Amino acid sequence: MPHPDLIAKVDQNLKTIEQHLLPSCQLIVVSKYREIEEIEAVIARGNTVFAENRVQALLERYEALPKHLQWHLIGHLQTNKVKYIAPFIAMIHSVDSEKLLQTIQKEAEKNDRIIPVLIQIHVAEEETKFGFSPEEALAFFEQLDPALYPNVEISGLMAMASFTESEQQIKQEFGIVQQLFQRVQNEYTQKLPHFQELSIGMSGDYILAQEFGSTMVRVGSAVFR
């Protein structure tokens, strides 16, 4: 059982975050680099949705913690690692190539599951970020044949804003993603009936992200600080 002081600290932080969340926006607690005891402190107050950005860490957490938890993968996913998480993953936020989508389909079918995914969009200045550019994404959606992916549910988009102090820049980047999201939703309603989720916003910008239609925020450091 986690230390009472740790539980109290995490509870207070989560209450503060939740006060700033719209009912339409889901909190995903990012547990990367955290001790098991810290994650247990979050579980103790009833939160059950967590995210990791590395497959190895995700597998370790999945083994160590109760099986009723939902796990999301938010980091870059190599095709050769999909098979390890396909049996249990709740959502993959970081689909950044058609090849990866094909691999997820193959592994989901093997496990007789439907795996929800988000298409990752690259709008940040950093070259290290992965994802489709908005132009590449539009071309991808235009030629996409969902019939090829019966075990994959394309549920929306994910993006990260630049790591910057400039609120103006973050707003501009979130605005680009929101416009893309709305365009895909409007143009491909028939083809993508599950396209409802916009995963933008982290510890530093989750309040701002909701102004741009975020339905999922991925918050880590603000939970545990």
C-alpha positions, 0 to 999 in steps of 0.5 A, a space after each residue: 500500500 502506498 504511503 498515506 502522504 503520497 496518496 494525499 499528494 497525488 489525490 490533491 494534484 488530481 483534484 486540481 487537474 480534474 477541476 480544469 477538465 471539461 466533462 467531454 475530456 478524458 484524463 489519461 495519467 502518464 505513468 512513465 518513469 514513475 515508481 509502482 507505488 506512485 501509480 498505486 497511489 493514483 489507482 487508490 483513488 479510482 483512476 484506471 486509465 494510464 499511458 506509457 511511451 515505451 513498450 518495455 515499461 508498459 509490459 512491466 507495468 501491465 504485469 505488476 499491476 491489477 488487470 482491470 486497468 486500461 493501458 494506452 501507448 503514447 510513444 513511438 511504436 516499432 512494428 516488431 513490438 506490436 505483438 507484445 502489446 496487442 493482447 491487452 492494449 486499450 488504445 495506441 495513440 502513435 500510429 505514424 505510418 501505414 506499415 504500422 497500421 498494417 502490423 496492428 491489424 495483423 496482430 489484432 486479428 491474431 488476438 481476436 481483438 479490435 484495437 482502437 488507434 489514433 493517427 499521430 500528426 506532427 506539428 511541433 518544431 522539434 524534428 525528433 517528434 514522429 507523425 504524419 504532416 497535416 498534408 500527408 495525413 490528408 492524403 493518407 485518409 483520402 486513400 484509406 480503405 477501412 475494409 483492409 483493417 477490420 480489427 483496427 478502429 481508427 478513432 481520431 488524431 493525436 499530436 504534441 505541441 512544441 516544447 515552448 514558452 510561447 502560448 501563441 505557438 502552442 495555440 497555432 499548432 493545436 489550431 492546425 490539428 483541430 482543423 485537420 480533425 474537423 475536416 477528416 471528421 466532416 469528409 469521411 463520416 461514412 468511412 470513419 464512424 469511430 473518428 471521435 477522439 482528439 488527443 492533445 494536451 499534456 501537463 503544461 498545456 492541457 487547459 489550453 488544449 481543451 479550447 481546441 477540442 481535446 477529448 483526451 489529455 495525457 498528463 504525467 508530471 502535474 499528477 506526481 509533482 
